[in-house]
Amino acid sequence: MQVKKSLEITLTTIHLGSVKRVVTLGIDGKDLAHEYLLKLGKSNQQGLQSILKRLKAIAEHESIENQITYRHVGEQVFEVKTKSGLRFYTFWDEIKGIGHQLIIATSGGKKGNKKEQNADIANAKALRKSYLAAKSQATTTLNLIPLPNEDQDHQA
């Protein structure tokens, strides 16, 4: 008999909008979106600010889809695009006890060639599936990390 390993999901808040909370997705300590944002912060500050600006705008609206900067790429995964060709992949979810709908960031990439872009999209879709499967398991631990200055009343 195979024993199911418990998983740890960490959702790290990067922005709290009036409608949605934007978080990066970590599964068992691996958070590709957070790593991507850190890398951008060191190498492309303008690109990082452009992605964050788009995410902040999205977090202020009940529903938004803009084919130029935020579009559905299949299987409930959305792509945030910048003018410089950067890509950041997200999906939406809701968790009881958290007052805001979540925009969960999975990973990022750049426009590059179609093969690389398709691989980035496939990776984002796989991360979404892994998250949903893990979230449904009783052995999974889910941690929401609020913003450092976020008051406790704002979380629920």
C-alpha positions in Angstrom: 0.0 0.0 0.0 1.3 3.4 -1.0 1.2 6.2 1.7 0.1 9.6 0.3 2.7 12.2 1.1 1.3 15.4 2.6 1.8 18.6 0.6 2.3 22.1 1.7 0.8 25.0 -0.4 2.0 28.5 0.4 0.2 31.4 -1.1 2.3 34.5 -0.6 0.4 37.8 -1.0 2.0 40.3 -3.3 -1.0 42.7 -3.6 -4.3 43.1 -1.8 -6.8 44.9 -4.0 -10.3 46.0 -3.2 -11.8 42.9 -4.9 -9.0 40.3 -5.3 -5.8 39.2 -3.5 -2.8 38.5 -5.7 -0.6 35.7 -4.5 2.3 33.6 -5.7 1.9 29.8 -5.6 4.4 27.7 -3.7 4.0 23.9 -3.6 6.4 22.1 -1.2 8.7 25.1 -1.1 8.9 25.7 -4.8 7.4 29.0 -5.9 8.2 29.7 -9.6 6.2 32.9 -9.7 8.1 34.4 -6.7 11.4 33.3 -8.2 10.5 34.9 -11.5 9.6 38.2 -9.8 12.8 38.2 -7.8 14.8 37.6 -10.9 13.0 40.4 -12.8 13.6 42.7 -9.8 17.4 42.2 -10.3 17.5 42.3 -14.1 14.5 44.2 -15.4 13.0 46.6 -12.8 10.8 48.3 -15.5 9.4 44.9 -16.6 8.7 44.0 -12.9 6.8 47.2 -12.4 4.8 46.7 -15.6 3.7 43.2 -14.4 2.8 44.5 -10.9 0.9 47.4 -12.3 -1.3 45.1 -14.5 -1.9 42.7 -11.5 -2.9 45.6 -9.3 -5.4 46.8 -11.9 -6.9 43.3 -12.3 -7.2 43.1 -8.5 -9.5 46.1 -8.4 -12.2 44.6 -10.7 -14.8 41.8 -10.4 -14.0 40.6 -13.9 -11.6 41.7 -16.5 -10.2 40.4 -19.7 -8.2 42.5 -22.0 -6.9 40.6 -25.1 -3.8 42.9 -25.2 -2.6 42.7 -21.6 -4.6 39.9 -19.9 -6.0 37.1 -21.8 -7.3 33.5 -21.3 -4.9 30.9 -22.7 -7.0 27.8 -21.8 -7.9 25.6 -18.9 -8.7 28.7 -16.7 -5.2 30.0 -17.0 -4.6 33.7 -17.9 -1.6 35.4 -19.3 -0.5 38.9 -18.2 1.5 40.5 -21.0 3.8 43.5 -21.1 4.8 45.6 -24.1 8.3 44.3 -23.7 7.2 40.7 -24.2 7.2 39.5 -20.6 4.5 37.0 -19.6 3.1 36.1 -16.2 0.6 33.3 -15.8 -2.3 33.3 -13.3 -5.5 31.6 -12.4 -8.4 32.4 -10.0 -9.6 30.6 -7.0 -11.6 31.1 -3.8 -10.8 29.7 -0.4 -13.3 29.8 2.5 -12.3 32.2 5.2 -10.4 34.5 2.9 -12.6 37.5 2.0 -11.1 38.2 -1.4 -11.1 36.1 -4.5 -7.5 35.0 -5.3 -5.5 35.6 -8.4 -2.8 32.9 -8.1 0.4 33.5 -10.0 2.1 30.3 -11.2 5.1 31.3 -13.3 6.5 33.7 -15.9 8.4 33.8 -19.1 9.0 36.0 -22.1 7.5 36.0 -25.5 10.5 34.2 -27.1 9.5 31.6 -29.8 6.2 29.9 -29.9 7.7 26.6 -28.6 9.0 28.3 -25.4 5.8 30.2 -24.9 3.7 27.1 -25.3 5.9 25.3 -22.8 5.4 28.2 -20.3 1.6 28.0 -20.8 1.7 24.2 -20.4 3.7 24.6 -17.2 1.2 27.1 -15.8 -1.7 24.7 -16.6 0.1 21.8 -14.9 0.8 24.0 -11.8 -2.9 24.9 -11.6 -3.9 21.2 -11.8 -1.3 20.3 -9.1 -2.6 23.0 -6.9 -6.3 22.0 -7.3 -5.4 18.3 -6.7 -3.3 19.1 -3.6 -6.0 21.5 -2.3 -8.6 18.7 -2.3 -6.4 16.4 -0.2 -7.0 16.2 3.5 -3.3 15.9 4.1 -2.4 19.2 2.4 -1.4 22.2 4.5 -2.4 25.5 3.1 -0.7 28.7 4.3 -1.7 32.2 3.3 1.1 34.7 3.9 -0.4 38.2 4.2 1.4 41.4 3.3 3.8 42.6 6.0 1.7 45.6 6.9 -1.7 43.9 6.5 -4.0 44.0 9.5 -5.6 40.8 10.7 -9.1 42.2 10.1 -8.4 42.6 6.4 -7.7 38.9 5.9 -11.1 37.4 6.6 
